[in-house]
Amino acid sequence: SRNPYDVIDPLWWTGDIYGSVAEYEASLIPFSREQRLVFAAIWYLSEVNNGGHNQFFWNSTGIVWPDAVQAFREMGLADLVELLQESSRRLGGVPSRDREERQRQLDDSEADFGDLDDQFFRLQNEIDFDSAIADYIQAHRESFHFDDLVSKPK
């Protein structure tokens, strides 16, 4: 499948972005580094698409930001690396991976991401992000073999 969402399906059910950094890290132990990076990239893309950088950082998804930066670096998506780095700078340099602390950073910094959101949507019209992710998966296919049990919530 060329659909990156299908390939990382087990992470949707297992990757825990809702708790502490320790819980997040523990939830990703069964997965490869590359699976983890794709997971972060897809969270970033879907959140910014839905409500901009503010939503990405405000919601629990902000926990994945360092992995998203690394993912886009390895995928050759330099423009997205730059967007994430600039949005991080506006939050004081290093967004906390703790949600409450990150929300405080958003409030304290009064960061405005409007121009970055506009840039994101322009890029999205020029670059097929899903294809870039699919190419990355293809190039690292041995890292996307998943051989374990996943329990989906009822």
N, C-alpha and C positions, 0 to 999 in steps of 0.2 A: 504494500500500500504506500502511496506517496503522501498519505495523510499523516502528518506528524502527531496529530491528536490520537489516532488509533495506536500508534507505536508506543506512546507513553501512557496508555490507558491505566496500567497498574498503579502508576504514581498518583493518578487522580484519587484513587481509593485509599492510598497508603500515606502519601506525603502529607504531613500534618503542619500546615502553615498557621494553625489557630492557637497554638500554645507558645511555650517558651522556645528560645533558640535551641536549648538542649533537646527538647521534644522533637523539634523540626529535624535536627541532626540525626537523632535516633531513628526517626521514621524513614530516613533515606538510606540507612545502612544497607538494606538489601539491593540497592541500585548502584549502577556504575556512575562515575563522575559525569560522563556524557549524558546519561539519562537525566541526571539531576540538573544539568545545564539547560537541557531542552525544556524541562519542567518549568524552570525559572523564566526562560525566554517566553514561553507561551503565557504564563501568568502576567508578565509585564505587558505583552502585546494586548491581551484581552482586557486587562484593567484600564490601560491608557485609552484603548479604543472605546471603552464604555464610559469613562468619566475623567479622562485625562490623568496627568501625573499626580494631581492632588489625590484622586481616588486610589491610585496605586500605592502611594505612601500612607494614606490614612487607613486603608483597610489592612487586614492581616497579611495580605500579599506582599507588603513592603519588606517583609522578612527575607524575601528572595533576592533583593536588589544586588548584593555583591555577585551572586551566581549569574544574574542576568547580564551584568557588565561583562563577566568572563565569557559567557555564552556568545554574546554579540561580537566580542573580540575574536573568538575562535571561528565564528561564522563569517568573518570578514565584513560585518555590518558596522563599519567605523562610525557612521552617522548616528546609529543608535547608541553606541558606546558614548559618543559625545553628548547626546541628549541626556543619558542617565548620569553622566559625570556632572553636567551643568545643573541638572535638577538637584543632585546631591550637594553641590556647592551652595545652592540657594537655601538648603536646609542646614547650613553651617559646616558642610564638608563631608561629614560621615553620618548619614541617617542611622539612627539606632535601629537595631533589629528587634528591639522590644516595642510592641505596638503602642503601649501607653506613652512611652518615652518619645517615640517617633511622632505621635499626635501632638505632644507638647512642643516638639521642635517645629512642627507645622504651624501651630498657633503662635509661638514666640517669633518665628522668622517672618511670619506673614508672607511667605513665599508666593509669588505669582508665577504660575507656569503657563499662562496663556500663550505666549509666543512659542514655547517648547511644544505645547500641544498642537499648535498650528503647523509647526515644523514636522512633527510626527505624522500628521495627516497628509502633508505634502509628500513626505517620504513614502508613505504607504501607497500613494498613487503611482510612484515611480518604481518601487521595489516590491517584488513578490516575496514577502517575508516567509510565508509557508514553504515556498520553494527553496529558499535559503536554508530553512530548518531541515527540510527533507534532504537536501544535498549533504548537509552536515551529518545527518543520521546515516545516509548511504555511505559516506566516507568513513564512518566509525561503526559499521553494522555489527561488528563483533561485540560492541559494548551495549547493544540493544537486545541481546538475547536475555529473556527473563524466564527463569525456571524456578518458580516458587508458587505458593498459594496466596491468593488475594481474597479477602472477604469484602464483598460489596455490601454497603449498608442496605437494609431492606427498604 
